[in-house]
């Protein structure tokens, strides 16, 4: 049994008949029905974090490099991608 003692098949038929009854007044030849389609392009901008190797120098005890040592640091920078 379905809802309220009504069989599921009867509920399905009732739904289909009510849907058809709602869709019947839509006539494409009616002057009040809009049939104009308009398309336009939208630009979407997306940002994400991109890993970037940053080089920096520190003081150290290396006399051959004039007491300057090279270090690397991994930094995440925001990258923007615009697509249409």
C-alpha positions in Angstrom: 0.0 0.0 0.0 1.1 3.5 -0.7 0.4 6.8 1.1 -2.9 6.9 2.9 -4.0 3.5 1.6 -3.6 4.5 -2.1 -1.7 2.0 -4.3 1.7 3.3 -5.7 0.5 2.9 -9.3 -2.4 5.2 -8.7 -0.1 7.8 -7.3 2.2 7.5 -10.3 -0.8 7.9 -12.7 -2.1 10.9 -10.7 1.3 12.5 -10.9 1.7 12.0 -14.7 -1.8 13.3 -15.4 -1.2 16.4 -13.3 2.2 17.0 -15.0 0.6 16.7 -18.5 -2.2 19.0 -17.5 0.4 21.7 -16.4 2.4 21.3 -19.6 -0.6 21.5 -22.0 -1.1 25.3 -22.0 2.5 25.8 -23.3 2.1 26.4 -27.0 5.2 27.5 -28.9 3.0 29.4 -31.5 1.5 31.5 -28.7 2.7 35.2 -29.0 3.3 35.3 -25.2 5.9 32.5 -25.4 9.5 33.7 -25.5 11.6 31.9 -28.1 14.5 34.4 -28.3 17.8 32.9 -27.2 20.7 35.1 -26.2 24.2 33.8 -25.5 27.1 35.7 -24.0 30.6 35.0 -22.9 31.6 35.1 -19.2 35.2 35.4 -18.1 36.0 33.3 -15.1 39.0 34.0 -13.0 40.4 31.1 -10.9 43.2 31.3 -8.4 45.3 28.6 -6.9 48.5 28.2 -4.8 51.5 27.4 -6.9 54.8 26.3 -5.3 57.7 28.7 -6.0 61.4 28.3 -5.2 62.7 31.4 -3.6 66.5 32.0 -3.4 67.9 34.1 -0.6 71.3 34.7 0.9 72.5 34.5 4.5 75.7 35.1 6.3 77.8 32.1 7.0 81.4 31.1 7.7 82.2 30.2 4.0 85.2 32.4 3.2 85.3 31.3 -0.5 81.9 32.9 -1.1 82.7 36.1 0.9 80.7 34.8 3.9 77.5 34.6 1.9 75.6 31.3 1.5 72.7 30.6 -0.8 69.5 29.1 0.7 66.3 28.0 -0.9 62.8 28.4 0.5 59.6 26.9 -0.9 56.9 29.6 -1.0 53.3 29.2 -2.3 52.2 32.1 -4.4 48.7 32.8 -5.7 48.5 32.3 -9.4 45.5 33.6 -11.4 44.1 32.0 -14.4 41.4 33.8 -16.5 39.5 31.8 -19.1 36.5 32.5 -21.2 
